[in-house]
Amino acid sequence: MTTRRATRLGIAATALLLFWAGVAYQVSGPTAPEDYRRTMVQVAEATHDAAGTGALVARQQLAGQVFPTFADTAYDDASTALAGAARQLAAEPPPDPAGTAMRDRLAPLLRDTVKDLGDAATAEGDDQRRGAADRLDRHAADLSRLLKDWGAA
């Protein structure tokens, strides 16, 4: 299986997980606000770590410092972490307006990190990989600020 095909398969699997997580979201019961906040912090931390990992691996690839097998494994691990974060995000409905606001700030960052991690993993040239790495760095910075705002950083 080619690297590009494996990465696309991983992205498709993530999309499928997001779908099922949405189903779980619809049928799950209410959560206590403090438990929901803890979940959102965990999702933000996992997303931050995946964005940072993706940016680091992409930059190391650009510098010729990693073997392709290592890069593929690192991207796969980060994708797996994002899939778990997406599942967590969608598994619980926000219990209150504060939880809804947290989810609404975090969800676009998670979505964009998934997209840009896939772009980094499947980049066909240095310019594409550099662009994806830059975007992943921005997502990591945005997530750091978010976690600081939430008192978790």
Secondary structure, 3 states (H helix, E strand, C coil): CCHHHHHHHHHHHHHHHHHHHHHHHHHCCCCCHHHHHHHHHHHHHHHHHHHHHHHHHHHHHHCCCCCHHHHHHHHHHHHHHHHHHHHHHHHCCCCCHHHHHHHHHHHHHHHHHHHHHHHHHHCCCHHHHHHHHHHHHHHHHHHHHHHHHCCCC
